[in-house]
Structure formats: structure tokens, C-alpha cells
Amino acid sequence: MKHILRTLPVITLVFVTVSNLSAKEGFTFIKNKIAVTAKPDATKVTVPYHFENKTDRTLTIAKYDSACSCLSAKVSKSKLIYKPGEKGEIRVQFAIGSFSGTVEKTVLLWTTDDEDDKPSMVMSVALTIPILLELEPTSLLWNQNEEPKAKTIKLKVNNDKPIRIIEHAGTNEDFLYNFKTIREGWEYELEVTPKNTDLPSFGMIKVTTDATIPRYKRQQAFVCVKRQKK
């Protein structure tokens, strides 16, 4: 019998059930929306889903699955068969990795009564991961042949302690940039100007910080001259 979950995205996780069929058709989940706040240095977050068999027949979990490799799941005590009135728990673990902001994923659950294309439960997961160093915007865009005016990316620290920029470098010399310290440890600016916009071009400006949490040690902004449509 196959029972896998390949995943899902804090530091806020929000799980919203978009399809919870009636008690006569499958398991009833006690809560269909769960909000969890994770610490900024968390690498994994585990969220329990509690359910009950409120039908008048025995239900068997056939599989549970997600399209994202960042999620894994495990049924408590590896129990797959539930008689009427029995309760259970599925623990979903999310590997945060390099995710930031809000990401939405889904988790599906099938019983042996379900058709392959019709799981009993479809859960939508909206995960919000904290952004301690925020770039606004994260990319700058110029259209081909437009005037190559300077544009600015603002860097803001959203933390209870300062995060300092200790190094920065561009990957494409066609984009000139000026790094400005507005308030040391808290606010910075990247003013970027393309040398020209005659041809499409792309580059990055990489920023290294003194953040103690690995996820926030390196950030990057994107710059691009977009090809003109014919």
C-alpha cells in the first residue's frame, strides 16, 4: 500500500482546506485552518492535523501526497485503518530552506474508497516565512531603448538587531550601481543605472551581510533590460 507525502512553505504557516467532503464520504478534520508562527532561525516547522472517522464504516488511508519536495508527512503510529469513531493525526513537516515571504502549496489525502483523481481531502497551505532583510523591489527593469535613468532598490532590516552589509558586487558591468548607507544596520539603498538600453541585458547585484542566521547572509537583486517587442 502506498502512503507517501512529497510535499509542500515561517514564519507563519496557514493551512486552509479547500475541499472537505461530508462526514459520510471520508475523514473529518478537526481544524481546517491552522496558523503557526516559527522563529526566524527555524529550518523546519511541524504542524499536526487531527482528524476523526465520523462515518459508519471503516476507513483506510491509501496515500497522502504533495507536489513539493519541501514537505514530508507521517501518520501517527503509522496507523492507516480507522474504525467508526476513531481519531488520528497526520504530522506535516516543512523544510523552510531558502523560501521567504508567502508560498502556497497543497496536500492531498486518499482513502481506499477514493478514485485516483478524487482525493477525499485537498488542503491548501499558505506559508509565510519572515524576511529579516527586505529588498523593495527585488528587481529593476528597463525596456529596450528607453532612457537609461537611475532606479533604486531599498534594503530594510526587519529584525530586533541590526544586520550590516559587509560586501556587495555586481555581475554585469553594463549596470552601474551606487551603494548607499542610510542608517547603518537598518537601511540601505542600491541606485542602479544601465550604461545604455540599446540591447537586452541581465545581471545581479549580490549582497553579503553579517547576519548570524545562514538564510540571511546573502541576498541578491536582479537588473534587466527587457527586449523590445516587435
Backbone bond lengths (Angstrom), bond angles and torsions (degrees), N, CA, C in turn:
res aa  C-N    CA-C-N  psi(-1)  N-CA   C-N-CA  omega(-1)  CA-C   N-CA-C  phi
1 M - - - 1.461 - - 1.525 109.17 -
2 K 1.272 117.45 132.00 1.454 121.85 -176.64 1.511 110.05 -90.64
3 H 1.325 117.60 129.75 1.460 119.69 176.25 1.526 108.44 -148.16
4 I 1.308 114.66 86.07 1.460 120.44 -175.62 1.507 110.15 -122.34
5 L 1.298 116.54 157.53 1.461 120.57 169.87 1.507 106.33 -136.12
6 R 1.341 118.46 116.87 1.438 122.83 178.29 1.495 106.44 -106.80
7 T 0.645 141.95 83.15 1.410 148.26 -160.21 1.375 142.91 1.35
8 L 2.043 92.36 -172.43 1.402 108.87 165.47 1.429 110.56 -121.35
9 P 4.234 121.84 -131.57 0.690 154.85 74.95 0.573 143.13 -46.52
10 V 8.157 147.50 157.42 1.466 42.95 42.23 1.170 85.74 175.54
11 I 1.358 121.51 -107.48 1.082 61.96 92.38 1.402 101.39 -141.27
12 T 1.285 115.07 28.18 1.456 116.35 168.56 1.518 109.41 -130.20
13 L 1.322 117.37 126.92 1.452 121.42 176.08 1.513 108.33 -108.56
14 V 1.329 116.20 135.46 1.451 119.28 176.24 1.520 107.85 -129.47
15 F 1.318 117.13 114.72 1.449 121.64 -179.23 1.523 108.51 -103.32
16 V 1.329 116.29 120.55 1.453 120.18 -177.29 1.513 109.60 -122.69
17 T 1.320 117.04 120.70 1.458 120.90 178.12 1.511 109.18 -76.94
18 V 1.339 115.70 122.63 1.455 118.91 179.59 1.524 111.12 -97.19
19 S 1.315 115.85 -13.58 1.454 118.48 178.18 1.514 109.14 -148.67
20 N 1.342 117.40 106.70 1.466 121.05 177.55 1.525 106.17 -125.14
21 L 1.302 115.72 102.75 1.451 120.01 -173.61 1.518 110.90 -69.32
22 S 1.304 117.31 165.45 1.459 121.93 -174.78 1.517 111.09 -62.95
23 A 1.342 115.43 162.19 1.459 120.72 -176.36 1.519 112.14 -60.23
24 K 1.322 118.85 -25.45 1.452 121.67 -179.37 1.525 111.46 -74.43
25 E 1.325 118.20 -15.83 1.453 120.77 -172.36 1.524 114.12 -106.10
26 G 1.321 119.04 -13.71 1.458 119.57 -178.38 1.515 111.84 178.81
27 F 1.320 116.06 -166.65 1.454 121.03 179.84 1.530 111.40 -65.42
28 T 1.310 115.23 149.72 1.464 121.22 173.39 1.517 107.64 -108.93
29 F 1.337 116.84 121.25 1.453 120.87 178.56 1.520 109.14 -86.20
30 I 1.346 116.82 132.81 1.456 122.35 -175.50 1.521 111.23 -60.52
31 K 1.323 116.46 -42.00 1.468 121.54 176.65 1.516 108.40 -128.02
32 N 1.320 116.15 131.98 1.461 118.43 177.88 1.526 112.26 -104.91
33 K 1.327 117.41 6.70 1.458 121.25 175.61 1.518 108.58 -145.04
34 I 1.341 116.25 122.96 1.456 121.03 -176.77 1.525 109.24 -130.59
35 A 1.316 116.58 129.27 1.462 121.28 176.71 1.523 108.81 -113.96
36 V 1.344 115.94 129.20 1.460 121.35 -178.50 1.520 109.08 -133.15
37 T 1.320 116.32 135.51 1.463 120.75 176.12 1.520 109.32 -107.30
38 A 1.330 116.08 124.77 1.462 121.44 -179.18 1.526 110.36 -103.98
39 K 1.309 115.56 158.01 1.460 120.19 177.73 1.532 110.32 -73.77
40 P 1.326 117.53 151.01 1.465 120.47 -178.75 1.526 114.47 -57.11
41 D 1.345 117.41 -28.65 1.458 119.87 -178.63 1.522 113.14 -93.52
42 A 1.335 117.06 6.62 1.461 120.28 -179.77 1.523 110.53 -67.87
43 T 1.323 116.48 138.77 1.460 121.51 175.13 1.524 111.28 -104.39
44 K 1.352 115.65 -22.03 1.461 121.00 178.44 1.527 109.15 -140.97
45 V 1.320 115.52 150.12 1.463 121.61 175.94 1.519 107.90 -133.53
46 T 1.325 117.00 131.42 1.461 121.54 179.65 1.525 109.46 -112.32
47 V 1.322 116.12 130.82 1.464 121.92 -178.64 1.525 109.56 -125.45
48 P 1.333 118.47 124.59 1.473 120.86 179.34 1.526 111.97 -87.55
49 Y 1.317 116.19 137.23 1.466 123.13 171.86 1.522 107.66 -109.96
50 H 1.314 117.61 121.92 1.463 122.13 179.15 1.535 109.56 -102.59
51 F 1.315 116.11 135.39 1.465 120.22 -178.37 1.521 110.39 -139.87
52 E 1.331 115.05 168.92 1.468 121.33 -179.55 1.521 109.34 -145.24
53 N 1.318 115.18 145.45 1.467 120.21 173.84 1.526 107.86 -89.39
54 K 1.318 116.67 99.81 1.458 121.57 -179.41 1.531 111.87 -98.16
55 T 1.311 115.89 11.29 1.460 118.99 178.08 1.534 109.06 -86.34
56 D 1.327 116.28 179.17 1.465 121.21 179.01 1.530 111.34 -101.33
57 R 1.347 116.70 17.03 1.456 120.22 -179.44 1.532 109.61 -137.77
58 T 1.309 116.09 162.84 1.462 121.33 177.83 1.520 109.91 -73.83
59 L 1.351 115.82 134.71 1.462 121.11 178.27 1.526 109.03 -115.20
60 T 1.326 115.73 140.22 1.457 121.64 179.93 1.526 109.94 -123.53
61 I 1.324 116.76 126.46 1.464 120.87 176.83 1.525 108.45 -72.81
62 A 1.320 115.51 124.23 1.458 120.36 178.68 1.527 110.74 -91.02
63 K 1.325 116.27 -43.69 1.463 120.31 178.27 1.521 109.54 -168.73
64 Y 1.317 115.37 162.17 1.451 122.05 172.38 1.516 105.59 -139.97
65 D 1.321 116.48 141.45 1.448 118.86 -165.86 1.529 111.44 -152.14
66 S 1.327 115.93 157.28 1.455 122.56 173.24 1.511 108.55 -146.73
67 A 1.322 116.62 153.42 1.461 120.90 -177.32 1.523 112.25 -82.20
68 C 1.327 118.55 -7.86 1.460 121.84 -175.99 1.525 111.52 -106.43
69 S 1.330 116.12 130.93 1.463 121.12 -178.85 1.521 112.47 -73.60
70 C 1.318 117.94 -6.26 1.470 120.90 -179.61 1.526 111.68 -78.83
71 L 1.327 118.03 -5.73 1.463 121.40 -179.16 1.520 111.49 -114.15
72 S 1.296 114.25 145.91 1.462 120.86 169.32 1.522 106.69 -138.34
73 A 1.318 117.02 157.17 1.468 119.83 -177.85 1.518 110.30 -145.19
74 K 1.320 113.97 155.86 1.464 119.42 -179.92 1.520 109.16 -148.11
75 V 1.331 115.44 132.43 1.462 120.65 175.89 1.519 108.12 -80.37
76 S 1.314 116.88 134.39 1.458 121.85 -178.71 1.527 110.90 -55.08
77 K 1.340 115.52 129.46 1.467 123.60 179.19 1.524 112.43 59.23
78 S 1.345 116.24 17.47 1.477 122.39 179.85 1.528 112.06 56.77
79 K 1.298 116.28 26.67 1.473 121.75 -177.65 1.524 109.63 -81.84
80 L 1.328 116.82 124.02 1.460 121.43 -177.72 1.525 113.17 -113.44
81 I 1.341 118.12 -18.57 1.465 121.60 -176.13 1.532 109.60 -108.44
82 Y 1.340 116.64 129.12 1.468 121.94 -176.09 1.526 110.35 -131.05
83 K 1.331 115.79 120.80 1.451 121.23 176.14 1.531 109.66 -78.08
84 P 1.322 118.94 164.34 1.465 120.84 178.19 1.532 111.06 -52.48
85 G 1.322 115.97 130.64 1.456 121.19 178.85 1.521 114.38 90.97
86 E 1.328 118.08 -12.55 1.460 120.03 -179.83 1.529 111.65 -77.43
87 K 1.342 114.63 147.88 1.460 121.00 -179.51 1.521 110.15 -113.53
88 G 1.325 115.34 158.37 1.463 120.03 179.74 1.514 111.50 -151.17
89 E 1.306 115.22 179.45 1.463 121.37 -177.71 1.522 110.39 -146.34
90 I 1.321 116.01 135.28 1.462 121.76 171.57 1.522 106.79 -115.19
91 R 1.335 116.27 125.98 1.464 120.75 178.91 1.522 108.77 -103.38
92 V 1.328 114.95 118.90 1.457 121.63 -179.36 1.527 108.79 -101.19
93 Q 1.315 116.73 125.11 1.463 121.12 179.28 1.522 109.61 -110.97
94 F 1.317 114.98 128.30 1.452 121.19 -179.17 1.518 110.31 -110.56
95 A 1.337 116.70 125.49 1.459 122.58 174.74 1.518 107.89 -89.78
96 I 1.318 117.04 112.01 1.465 121.74 -171.85 1.521 112.10 -66.96
97 G 1.340 117.25 -39.50 1.459 120.07 177.90 1.520 111.84 56.74
98 S 1.334 116.49 -131.30 1.461 121.62 -178.17 1.524 112.41 -100.10
99 F 1.341 117.44 9.08 1.461 120.26 179.96 1.526 111.16 -63.38
100 S 1.319 115.86 150.17 1.461 121.41 173.25 1.518 108.54 -150.48
101 G 1.312 115.54 159.83 1.455 119.07 -178.01 1.517 111.18 73.96
102 T 1.332 116.58 -148.03 1.463 121.82 -177.59 1.519 110.95 -109.74
103 V 1.333 115.63 129.01 1.462 122.29 179.28 1.520 108.31 -128.95
104 E 1.333 116.92 138.61 1.464 121.32 -179.42 1.524 110.93 -112.64
105 K 1.331 115.38 133.28 1.462 122.32 177.91 1.525 108.99 -139.05
106 T 1.334 117.34 172.24 1.463 120.83 178.60 1.523 110.88 -129.33
107 V 1.327 114.15 150.32 1.462 122.18 174.49 1.524 107.51 -124.06
108 L 1.305 116.60 133.16 1.464 122.06 -178.11 1.518 110.23 -115.44
109 L 1.327 116.48 146.83 1.469 121.43 176.71 1.519 109.88 -133.47
110 W 1.336 115.27 132.02 1.467 121.68 177.72 1.524 110.14 -116.85
111 T 1.323 116.74 143.41 1.456 121.64 165.36 1.524 106.92 -102.63
112 T 1.311 115.81 171.76 1.467 119.18 179.65 1.524 111.59 -68.02
113 D 1.321 117.90 -11.49 1.463 120.93 177.56 1.524 112.28 -85.28
114 D 1.338 116.63 -11.73 1.465 120.67 -173.30 1.518 112.19 -87.22
115 E 1.320 114.95 149.27 1.455 120.22 170.95 1.528 108.30 -78.62
116 D 1.340 115.89 156.92 1.463 120.37 -175.38 1.524 113.08 -57.81
117 D 1.323 116.96 -33.25 1.467 120.12 -177.27 1.533 112.34 -98.21
118 K 1.345 117.22 9.87 1.462 120.14 -177.60 1.542 110.60 -137.42
119 P 1.339 116.79 77.37 1.472 119.16 177.75 1.524 110.81 -66.60
120 S 1.336 117.00 150.49 1.458 121.04 178.80 1.525 111.64 -66.25
121 M 1.303 116.29 -31.71 1.453 120.35 -175.19 1.525 110.27 -133.08
122 V 1.333 115.81 130.25 1.462 122.63 173.29 1.518 106.95 -122.42
123 M 1.332 116.86 110.99 1.465 120.88 -178.65 1.521 110.32 -106.13
124 S 1.315 115.23 129.80 1.459 120.62 176.62 1.518 108.45 -97.28
125 V 1.330 115.94 130.56 1.457 121.21 -177.01 1.526 109.91 -115.79
126 A 1.340 116.62 121.25 1.463 121.97 174.43 1.520 107.66 -111.18
127 L 1.328 116.40 111.58 1.460 121.78 -174.93 1.530 109.63 -107.67
128 T 1.312 116.38 127.19 1.455 120.93 177.50 1.521 109.21 -110.70
129 I 1.333 115.28 117.01 1.456 121.28 -178.74 1.528 108.09 -104.78
130 P 1.340 119.36 135.85 1.460 121.24 -176.41 1.518 113.27 -63.43
131 I 1.294 116.19 145.18 1.461 122.29 176.39 1.527 107.22 -114.98
132 L 1.330 116.74 98.69 1.462 120.05 -177.65 1.523 112.01 -76.45
133 L 1.333 116.64 -30.11 1.461 120.98 174.92 1.515 107.48 -122.34
134 E 1.319 115.71 106.56 1.461 121.54 -173.27 1.521 111.17 -99.61
135 L 1.342 116.15 130.10 1.453 122.34 174.87 1.519 108.40 -106.08
136 E 1.315 116.77 125.82 1.466 120.32 -177.89 1.537 110.51 -136.11
137 P 1.360 116.64 109.95 1.465 126.55 -4.48 1.525 110.18 -80.79
138 T 1.325 116.00 175.69 1.465 119.64 178.93 1.531 111.73 -85.87
139 S 1.336 116.71 -10.09 1.469 120.28 179.02 1.522 110.06 -148.88
140 L 1.318 115.07 152.04 1.464 121.95 176.86 1.524 108.44 -119.30
141 L 1.322 116.24 139.83 1.459 121.16 -174.69 1.517 110.72 -131.93
142 W 1.335 115.21 133.86 1.463 122.48 170.98 1.524 107.26 -122.41
143 N 1.310 117.00 143.21 1.452 120.89 174.21 1.523 109.18 -83.76
144 Q 1.300 115.71 147.75 1.456 120.53 178.92 1.531 110.00 -56.74
145 N 1.323 116.23 132.92 1.469 125.39 178.10 1.527 114.44 74.21
146 E 1.342 118.13 5.74 1.462 117.66 173.56 1.526 108.88 -80.96
147 E 1.317 117.31 164.06 1.452 121.25 -179.47 1.537 109.67 -62.45
148 P 1.334 117.41 128.69 1.474 120.24 -176.27 1.525 112.62 -78.68
149 K 1.294 116.29 68.41 1.463 121.38 179.41 1.525 110.51 -82.17
150 A 1.325 115.18 155.09 1.462 121.17 178.52 1.524 110.76 -70.58
151 K 1.324 115.90 141.56 1.467 122.31 174.18 1.523 108.16 -130.47
152 T 1.342 116.43 156.93 1.459 120.30 -169.48 1.522 112.74 -124.11
153 I 1.319 115.38 138.49 1.461 123.57 170.81 1.524 107.08 -109.58
154 K 1.317 117.12 128.19 1.459 121.50 178.37 1.526 109.89 -99.44
155 L 1.313 116.68 134.66 1.458 122.72 177.78 1.524 107.88 -112.29
156 K 1.330 115.31 123.60 1.459 120.66 -177.25 1.518 110.15 -128.23
157 V 1.326 116.31 133.73 1.461 121.85 178.85 1.529 109.48 -89.85
158 N 1.333 116.48 122.44 1.473 122.58 177.14 1.521 108.55 -109.21
159 N 1.310 116.16 73.85 1.460 120.84 -173.39 1.521 108.73 -151.35
160 D 1.320 116.50 161.21 1.464 119.11 178.48 1.527 111.62 -82.88
161 K 1.343 116.30 -7.65 1.460 121.24 175.25 1.523 109.03 -128.87
162 P 1.323 118.11 150.80 1.471 120.09 -178.13 1.524 112.12 -67.21
163 I 1.324 115.78 150.53 1.456 123.30 172.40 1.522 106.29 -123.74
164 R 1.308 117.16 120.79 1.458 121.40 -174.60 1.524 111.40 -101.49
165 I 1.315 115.41 144.46 1.460 121.32 175.23 1.522 107.22 -85.70
166 I 1.321 116.26 120.34 1.461 119.38 -177.26 1.535 112.70 -107.34
167 E 1.328 116.70 -13.34 1.465 119.57 -179.68 1.517 109.42 -161.33
168 H 1.324 116.78 146.79 1.468 121.28 175.64 1.522 108.96 -151.97
169 A 1.337 116.39 148.38 1.458 120.58 -178.04 1.517 109.98 -159.25
170 G 1.343 116.34 144.74 1.453 122.04 176.85 1.513 110.65 -97.26
171 T 1.325 116.57 153.29 1.465 120.94 -179.55 1.521 112.51 -100.12
172 N 1.334 117.93 -8.90 1.463 121.24 -176.97 1.527 108.81 -137.04
173 E 1.338 116.42 116.34 1.458 121.25 -176.98 1.522 113.21 -68.96
174 D 1.327 117.15 -9.35 1.471 119.94 176.94 1.523 111.76 -72.42
175 F 1.328 116.34 -12.23 1.458 121.07 177.79 1.537 109.02 -113.60
176 L 1.312 116.07 114.32 1.458 120.90 176.99 1.525 108.50 -88.88
177 Y 1.318 116.50 140.90 1.461 117.52 179.20 1.524 111.12 -140.19
178 N 1.313 114.43 154.01 1.452 122.33 178.75 1.521 108.42 -124.73
179 F 1.324 116.07 118.81 1.463 120.36 -179.35 1.525 109.41 -91.79
180 K 1.330 116.17 126.86 1.461 121.39 -177.27 1.526 110.62 -120.76
181 T 1.324 116.03 135.40 1.464 121.51 172.35 1.514 107.94 -96.17
182 I 1.328 116.45 113.96 1.462 121.02 178.95 1.520 110.11 -87.03
183 R 1.328 115.45 -47.16 1.467 121.74 176.81 1.519 107.07 -147.44
184 E 1.307 116.50 107.72 1.453 122.52 -172.55 1.534 112.02 -50.45
185 G 1.353 114.37 124.79 1.449 120.12 179.07 1.511 114.67 88.20
186 W 1.346 117.07 -9.35 1.467 119.39 -173.44 1.525 114.27 -132.55
187 E 1.325 118.12 -38.92 1.468 120.13 -176.25 1.528 110.76 -141.91
188 Y 1.343 114.16 134.86 1.462 121.11 178.33 1.522 108.65 -141.55
189 E 1.341 115.56 167.23 1.461 120.53 176.31 1.529 109.95 -140.23
190 L 1.327 115.32 144.97 1.455 122.86 171.11 1.528 107.56 -116.43
191 E 1.314 116.44 111.57 1.464 120.79 176.86 1.525 107.59 -98.72
192 V 1.328 116.72 117.92 1.466 121.83 -172.11 1.524 110.54 -117.54
193 T 1.345 115.29 136.73 1.464 121.29 178.06 1.522 109.43 -135.37
194 P 1.316 119.19 123.23 1.467 119.84 175.23 1.531 109.67 -72.84
195 K 1.323 117.28 143.63 1.467 120.17 177.90 1.522 110.26 -60.43
196 N 1.322 115.29 -39.50 1.464 121.68 174.17 1.517 108.05 -160.46
197 T 1.307 115.86 168.90 1.471 120.38 179.76 1.530 110.54 -120.97
198 D 1.323 115.99 26.28 1.465 120.02 -177.22 1.526 112.29 -65.81
199 L 1.334 115.91 -36.10 1.458 120.74 -176.99 1.522 110.29 -126.96
200 P 1.331 117.58 153.40 1.462 120.12 175.21 1.524 110.25 -60.36
201 S 1.317 116.44 143.96 1.462 120.25 -178.29 1.522 109.39 -155.63
202 F 1.338 115.61 155.12 1.458 120.31 -177.56 1.520 109.03 -144.95
203 G 1.330 115.39 146.31 1.453 119.19 177.23 1.509 111.81 -162.93
204 M 1.328 116.11 176.71 1.462 122.46 177.09 1.523 109.17 -133.95
205 I 1.311 115.00 152.00 1.458 121.24 169.24 1.520 106.21 -116.63
206 K 1.318 115.92 115.23 1.456 121.36 -175.31 1.522 110.18 -97.14
207 V 1.328 115.09 135.37 1.453 121.49 -177.07 1.528 109.14 -121.59
208 T 1.318 117.06 131.10 1.457 122.83 176.40 1.523 108.74 -111.48
209 T 1.328 116.72 134.56 1.462 121.33 -176.61 1.531 111.06 -118.15
210 D 1.331 115.30 174.28 1.469 119.75 175.71 1.533 111.30 -99.20
211 A 1.331 117.02 21.16 1.461 121.11 180.00 1.525 110.35 -58.92
212 T 1.319 116.77 140.63 1.463 121.09 179.60 1.524 112.15 -80.98
213 I 1.323 116.89 -21.11 1.470 121.63 178.17 1.524 108.56 -88.70
214 P 1.330 118.87 120.47 1.466 122.12 -174.36 1.530 114.28 -50.87
215 R 1.326 116.97 -36.56 1.461 120.82 -176.66 1.523 112.48 -59.44
216 Y 1.313 117.26 -25.97 1.458 121.12 -174.47 1.524 113.22 -107.85
217 K 1.321 117.94 8.88 1.455 120.48 -179.41 1.525 112.20 -73.06
218 R 1.317 117.37 -29.32 1.461 120.64 -177.84 1.522 110.73 -133.07
219 Q 1.313 114.95 133.63 1.458 122.37 176.17 1.521 108.20 -132.52
220 Q 1.322 116.62 160.09 1.450 119.05 177.61 1.519 111.58 -144.95
221 A 1.334 114.75 143.24 1.462 122.20 176.77 1.529 107.72 -112.95
222 F 1.316 116.06 146.83 1.459 120.86 -177.52 1.523 110.32 -108.25
223 V 1.336 115.48 142.16 1.464 121.90 177.73 1.521 108.47 -130.96
224 C 1.324 116.06 140.34 1.466 118.52 -172.00 1.523 111.56 -154.06
225 V 1.329 115.06 137.98 1.468 121.98 166.55 1.517 105.79 -102.69
226 K 1.316 115.30 114.89 1.466 121.36 -172.52 1.536 110.82 -83.87
227 R 1.325 115.21 136.97 1.462 120.52 179.36 1.526 110.86 -60.51
228 Q 1.312 115.08 137.53 1.468 120.77 -180.00 1.518 110.24 -73.53
229 K 1.315 116.67 134.12 1.462 120.47 178.95 1.518 110.45 -71.65
230 K 1.323 115.45 140.32 1.471 119.57 178.92 1.517 110.58 -87.06
